[in-house]
């Protein structure tokens, strides 16, 4: 479970970095802007929503359990 969440976070960060690269490169030298940055940001949002839904489903299915924060010990 930890590996799935870790891979999802790496994918989200990679999509964000890719959007930054496309933002810096697009529109230079008189070239028209492409939609690559917007697609990379849409991919990041989609991965974030899927990760959230997967965590909710994992909790519902009993695969993960909340540990809580110990109070007053």
C-alpha distances in whole Angstrom, upper triangle without the diagonal:
4,5,5,6,9,10,11,13,14,16,17,19,20,21,23,25,26,27,29,31,32,33,35,36,37,41,43,46,47,44,43,39,37,34,31,30,30,28,25,25,25,22,20,21,19,16,16,17,14,12,13,14,10,9,13,12,9,11,14,13,12,8,8,12,14,15,18,21,23,27,30,29
4,6,5,6,9,10,11,12,14,15,17,18,20,21,23,24,26,27,29,30,32,33,35,36,40,41,44,45,43,42,38,36,33,30,29,29,27,25,24,24,21,19,20,20,16,16,17,15,12,14,15,12,11,14,15,12,13,17,16,15,11,10,13,14,15,17,19,22,25,29,28
4,5,5,6,8,10,10,12,14,15,16,18,20,21,22,24,26,27,28,30,32,33,34,38,39,42,43,41,40,36,34,31,28,27,28,26,23,23,23,20,18,20,19,15,16,18,15,12,15,16,13,13,16,16,14,16,19,18,17,14,13,16,18,18,21,23,26,29,32,31
4,5,5,6,9,10,11,12,14,15,17,18,20,21,23,25,26,27,29,31,31,32,36,38,41,42,39,38,34,32,29,26,25,25,23,21,21,20,17,16,17,16,12,13,14,12,9,12,13,10,10,14,13,11,14,17,16,16,13,12,16,17,19,22,24,27,30,33,33
4,5,5,6,9,10,11,12,14,15,17,18,20,21,23,24,26,27,29,30,31,35,36,40,41,38,37,33,31,28,25,24,24,22,20,19,19,16,14,15,14,11,11,12,11,7,10,12,9,8,12,13,11,13,16,16,16,13,12,15,15,17,19,21,24,27,31,30
4,5,5,6,9,10,11,12,14,15,16,18,20,21,23,24,26,27,29,30,34,35,38,39,37,36,33,30,28,25,24,24,22,19,19,20,17,15,16,16,12,12,15,13,10,13,15,13,12,16,17,15,17,20,20,19,16,15,17,18,19,21,22,25,28,32,31
4,5,5,6,9,10,10,12,14,15,16,18,20,21,22,24,26,27,28,32,33,36,37,35,34,30,28,25,22,21,22,20,17,17,18,15,13,15,14,11,12,14,12,10,13,15,13,13,17,17,16,18,21,21,21,18,17,20,21,22,24,26,29,32,35,35
4,5,5,6,9,10,11,12,14,15,17,19,20,21,23,25,26,27,30,32,35,36,33,32,29,26,23,20,19,19,17,15,15,15,12,10,12,11,7,8,11,9,7,10,12,10,11,15,15,14,17,19,19,20,17,16,19,20,22,23,25,28,31,35,35
4,5,5,6,9,10,11,12,14,15,17,18,20,21,23,25,26,29,31,34,35,33,32,28,26,23,21,19,19,18,15,14,15,13,10,12,12,9,8,12,11,8,11,14,13,12,16,17,16,18,21,21,22,19,18,20,20,21,22,24,27,30,33,33
4,5,5,6,9,10,10,12,14,15,16,18,20,21,22,24,28,29,32,33,31,30,27,25,22,19,18,19,17,14,14,16,13,11,13,14,10,11,14,14,12,15,17,16,16,19,20,19,22,24,24,25,22,20,23,23,24,26,27,30,33,36,36
4,5,5,6,9,10,10,12,14,15,16,18,20,21,22,26,27,30,31,29,28,24,22,19,16,15,16,14,11,12,13,9,8,11,11,8,9,13,12,10,14,16,15,16,19,20,19,22,24,24,25,22,21,24,24,26,27,29,32,35,38,38
4,5,5,6,9,10,11,13,14,15,17,19,20,21,24,26,30,30,28,27,23,21,18,16,14,14,13,10,9,10,8,5,8,9,6,7,10,11,10,12,15,14,15,18,19,19,21,24,24,25,23,21,24,24,25,26,28,31,33,37,37
4,5,5,6,9,10,11,12,14,15,17,19,20,23,25,28,29,27,26,23,21,19,16,14,15,14,11,10,13,11,8,11,13,10,10,14,14,13,15,18,18,18,21,23,22,24,27,27,28,25,24,26,25,26,27,28,31,34,37,37
4,5,5,6,9,10,10,12,14,15,16,18,22,23,26,27,25,24,21,19,17,14,12,14,13,9,10,13,10,8,12,13,11,12,16,16,15,17,20,19,20,23,24,24,26,29,29,30,27,26,28,28,29,31,31,35,37,40,41
4,5,5,6,9,10,10,12,14,15,16,20,21,25,25,23,22,18,16,14,11,9,11,9,6,7,9,7,5,9,10,9,11,14,14,14,17,19,19,20,23,24,24,26,28,29,30,27,27,29,29,30,31,33,36,38,42,42
4,5,5,6,9,10,11,13,14,15,19,20,24,25,23,22,18,17,14,12,9,10,11,7,6,10,9,6,9,12,11,11,14,16,15,17,20,20,21,23,25,25,27,29,30,31,29,27,30,29,30,31,32,35,37,40,41
4,5,5,6,9,10,11,13,14,18,19,22,24,22,21,18,17,15,12,10,12,12,9,9,13,12,10,13,15,14,15,18,19,18,20,23,23,24,26,28,28,30,32,33,34,31,30,32,31,32,33,34,37,39,42,42
4,5,5,6,9,10,11,12,16,17,20,21,19,18,15,14,12,9,8,10,10,7,9,12,10,10,13,15,14,15,18,19,19,21,24,24,25,27,29,29,31,33,34,35,32,31,34,33,35,36,36,40,42,45,46
4,5,5,6,9,10,10,14,15,19,20,18,17,13,12,10,7,5,7,8,5,6,10,10,9,12,14,14,15,18,19,19,21,23,24,25,27,29,29,31,33,34,35,33,32,34,34,35,36,37,40,42,45,46
4,5,5,6,9,10,13,14,18,19,18,17,14,13,13,10,7,10,12,9,9,13,13,12,15,17,17,17,20,22,22,23,26,26,27,30,31,32,33,36,37,38,35,34,36,35,36,36,37,40,42,45,46
4,5,5,6,9,12,12,16,18,16,16,13,13,13,10,8,12,13,10,12,15,15,14,17,19,19,20,23,24,24,26,28,28,29,32,33,34,36,38,39,39,37,36,38,37,39,39,40,43,45,48,48
4,5,5,6,9,11,14,15,13,13,10,9,9,6,5,9,10,9,10,13,14,14,16,18,19,20,22,23,24,26,28,29,30,32,34,34,36,38,39,40,38,37,39,39,40,41,41,45,47,50,51
4,6,6,8,10,14,15,13,12,9,10,10,8,6,9,11,10,11,14,15,15,17,19,20,20,23,24,25,27,29,30,31,33,34,35,37,39,40,41,39,38,40,39,41,41,41,45,46,49,50
4,6,8,8,12,14,13,13,11,12,13,11,9,13,15,13,14,17,18,18,20,22,23,23,26,27,28,29,32,33,33,36,37,38,40,42,43,44,41,40,42,41,42,43,43,46,48,51,51
4,7,6,10,11,10,11,9,10,12,10,10,13,15,14,15,18,19,19,21,23,24,25,27,29,29,31,33,34,35,37,39,39,41,43,44,45,43,42,44,43,45,45,46,49,51,54,54
4,6,9,9,7,7,5,7,9,8,8,11,13,13,14,17,18,19,21,23,23,25,27,28,29,31,33,34,35,37,38,39,41,43,44,45,43,42,45,44,46,46,47,50,52,55,56
4,7,6,5,5,5,8,11,11,11,14,16,16,17,20,21,22,24,25,27,28,30,31,32,34,36,37,38,40,42,43,45,46,47,49,47,46,48,47,49,49,50,53,55,58,59
4,6,6,8,8,11,14,14,14,17,19,19,20,22,24,24,26,28,29,30,32,34,35,36,38,39,41,43,44,45,47,48,49,51,49,48,50,49,50,51,51,55,56,59,60
4,6,9,11,13,17,17,17,20,22,22,23,26,27,28,30,31,32,34,36,37,38,40,42,43,44,46,47,48,50,52,53,54,52,51,53,53,54,54,55,58,60,63,63
4,6,9,12,16,17,17,19,21,22,23,25,27,28,30,31,33,34,36,37,38,40,42,43,44,46,47,49,51,52,53,55,53,52,54,53,55,55,56,59,61,64,65
4,6,9,13,14,15,17,18,19,21,23,24,25,27,28,30,31,33,34,36,38,39,40,42,44,45,46,48,49,50,52,50,49,52,51,53,53,54,58,59,62,63
4,6,10,12,13,14,16,18,19,20,22,23,25,26,28,29,31,32,34,35,37,38,40,41,42,44,46,47,48,50,48,47,50,49,51,52,53,56,58,61,62
4,7,9,9,11,13,14,15,17,18,20,21,23,24,26,27,29,30,32,33,34,36,38,39,40,42,44,45,46,45,44,46,46,48,48,49,52,54,57,58
4,6,8,9,10,11,13,14,16,18,19,20,22,23,25,26,28,29,30,32,34,35,36,38,40,41,42,44,42,41,44,44,46,46,47,51,53,56,57
4,6,5,6,9,10,11,12,14,15,16,18,20,21,22,24,26,27,28,30,32,33,34,36,37,38,40,38,38,40,40,43,43,44,48,50,53,54
4,5,5,6,9,10,10,12,14,15,16,18,20,21,22,24,26,27,29,30,31,32,35,36,37,38,36,36,38,38,40,41,42,46,48,51,52
4,5,5,6,9,10,11,12,14,15,17,19,20,21,23,24,26,27,29,30,31,33,35,36,37,35,35,37,36,38,39,40,43,45,48,49
4,5,5,6,9,10,11,12,14,15,17,18,20,21,22,24,26,27,28,30,32,33,34,36,34,34,36,35,38,38,39,43,44,48,49
4,5,5,6,9,10,10,12,14,15,16,18,20,21,22,24,26,26,28,30,31,32,34,32,32,34,34,37,37,39,43,44,48,49
4,5,5,6,9,10,11,12,14,15,16,18,20,21,23,24,25,27,29,30,31,33,31,30,32,32,34,35,36,40,42,45,46
4,5,5,6,9,10,11,12,14,15,17,18,20,21,23,24,26,27,29,30,32,30,29,31,31,33,33,34,38,40,43,44
4,5,5,6,9,10,11,12,14,15,16,18,20,21,22,24,26,27,28,30,29,28,30,30,33,33,35,38,40,44,45
4,5,5,6,9,10,10,12,14,15,16,18,20,21,22,24,25,26,28,26,26,28,29,31,32,33,37,39,43,44
4,5,5,6,9,10,11,12,14,15,17,18,20,21,23,24,25,27,25,24,26,26,28,29,30,34,36,39,40
4,5,5,6,9,10,11,12,14,15,17,18,20,21,23,24,26,24,23,25,25,28,28,29,33,35,39,40
4,5,5,6,9,10,11,12,14,15,16,18,20,21,22,24,23,22,25,25,28,28,30,34,36,40,41
4,5,5,6,9,10,10,12,14,15,16,18,20,20,22,20,20,22,23,25,26,28,32,34,38,38
4,5,5,6,9,10,11,12,14,15,17,18,20,21,20,18,21,20,23,23,25,29,31,35,35
4,5,5,6,9,10,11,12,14,16,17,18,20,19,18,20,20,23,24,26,30,31,35,36
4,5,5,6,9,10,10,12,14,15,16,18,17,16,19,20,23,24,26,30,32,36,37
4,5,5,6,9,10,10,12,14,15,16,15,14,16,17,19,21,23,27,29,33,33
4,5,5,6,9,10,11,12,14,15,14,13,15,15,18,19,21,25,27,31,32
4,5,5,6,8,10,10,12,14,14,13,15,16,19,21,23,27,29,33,34
4,5,5,6,9,10,10,12,11,11,14,15,18,20,23,26,29,32,33
4,5,5,6,9,10,11,9,8,11,11,14,16,19,22,25,29,29
4,5,5,6,9,10,10,9,11,12,15,16,19,23,25,29,30
4,5,5,6,8,9,9,12,13,17,19,22,25,28,31,32
4,5,5,6,5,6,9,11,14,17,20,23,26,29,30
4,5,5,6,5,6,8,12,14,17,20,23,26,27
4,5,8,8,9,11,15,17,20,23,25,29,29
4,6,8,10,13,16,18,22,24,27,31,31
4,5,7,10,13,16,19,21,24,28,28
4,7,10,13,16,19,22,25,28,28
4,7,9,12,16,18,21,25,25
4,6,9,13,15,18,21,21
4,6,9,12,15,18,19
4,7,9,12,16,15
4,6,9,13,13
4,6,10,10
4,7,7
4,6
4
